[in-house]
Amino acid sequence: MIVDTHTHYDDEAFDEDREQLLNSIAESGVPFIVNIGASIQSTKQTIELTKQYSFVYGAVGIHPSDTAELNEENFKWLKEAASLPKIVAIGEIGLDYYWDTPDRQIQKDWFERQMTLAKELMMPSVIHSRDAAKDTLDMIKAAKLQETGGVIHCFSYGKEIAKSYLDMGFYLGIGGVLTFKNAHKLKEVVEYAPLEQLVLETDCPYLSPEPNRGKRNTSLNLIHVAKEIARIKNIAYDLVIEVTEHNARNLYKIT
């Protein structure tokens, strides 16, 4: 079945119908989803969602754009939160030079600290990298993060960068952008990458695929992403669903 490896159902975009929507996703046959922390507050909300819904798992971490809020006290809390039941990864962590705030050194310092935490706890990482290809890859290599692995969320670079991550055993997170007509570079990456190293994700409520581009995204839209992968790789849709579910379970160690 379809597994959504990266969601943000704590987002205010879901405040009016969160319970109804999550129940409908469960009823649709989705075996599990992983809600991803991006700030201290969203990480706390993620933890609550894992308690409320049997099929919701969580990742705890601070998005690069929110790293200015980190300090020794709440980083200690983050480490403790990572040991809670149904927390399966550290993330999303990384570098974002598109928004380019806070200062890049602050982003780098806390990216390094959170990678160290992932390795210490033997957990996979959910990596956010936007307009920061070289620095992200260099830091991941320096940290030897391949020892605990993870996923490059919303992969947006070319085949050369993809090869570096694939060779280290990382998964590539593929979402709605793949269905956009101008996503030539990503389509090339999906054609090139082994299906065994791709996972499906929405990043909902963001990045809805065609034909729902511009609308609020949900896990129910992943069918469009899976169909596009099947088309690009010239394989059966059912095979895409089967293998990406297996990949998601391997990534997050969910049986």
Residue, then its C-alpha position, 0 to 999 in steps of 0.5 A: m500500500i501507499v506509504d507517505t514518508h513525510t507529512h506535516y499534519d500538525d500544520e494549521a492548514f489542517d486545523e479545521d478537518r484534521e481528525q476527519l482527514l486522518n481517519s479517511i487516510a487510515e480508511s483508504g488503506v495507507p498502512f502508516i505515515v510519518n509526521i515530521g518535526a520542523s520546530i520545537q512546537s511542531t515536534k511537540q505536535t508531532i508527538e501528540l499525533t503519534k499518540q492519537y493515531s495508531f498509524v502515525y509515526g513521527a520524526v523529531g528535529i529542527h528545520p534549518s530555517d528554525t535553528a535559531e530557536l535551538n539552545e542547549e536546554n531544548f536540544k536536550w529535550l529534543k534528544e529525550a523526545a527522540s526516545l519516545p515510542k513511535i519516533v522513528a527518525i531525526g528530522e527534518i534537519g539540514l541546510d536551506y540557502y533559499w530563505d537563507t535565514p538564520d545565518r548559515q553558520i548557525q544552520k551548519d552548527w545545528f545540522e552537525r549537532q542533529m546529525t551527531l544525535a542521529k548517529e548517537l541514537m542509531m536513527p535515520s535522518v530526514i535531510h532538508s537541502r535547498d540551494a545548498a547542494k555542496d555544503t549539505l553533501d560535504m557535511i553529510k560525508a564529514a559526519k559519516l551519516q551513511e552509517t545510520g542512513g536516511v532520506i534526502h527529502c524532496f530531492s531537487y538536485g541533478k543526477e550527479i548529486a543523486k549518485s553521491y547519495l545513492d552510492m552512500g545508501f540514502y533514499l531519495g524522497i519523491g513527491g508532487v514536484l515530479t508531476f510538474k511539466n517543468a521538472h525535467k531534472l527530477k524526472e531524469v533522476v527518477e529514471y536513473a535511480p533504482l526503485e529500491q532507493l525511492v520513497l513516496e512523500t507529500d510534504c503536505p500541505y505543500l507541493s500538491p501534484e498535478p492535477n491538484r497543483g496549488k491546492r492543499n496537499t494530502s497523502l491521498n494525492l500520492i497516487h499521482v506521484a506513484k503513477e508518474i514514477a511508473r510511467i517514467k520507469n516503464i514499470a507497473y504501478d503496483l510494483v511502484i507501490e509494493v517496492t516503495e512501501h518496502n523501502a519506507r519500512n526499511l528506512y524507518k525500521i517499521t515492521 
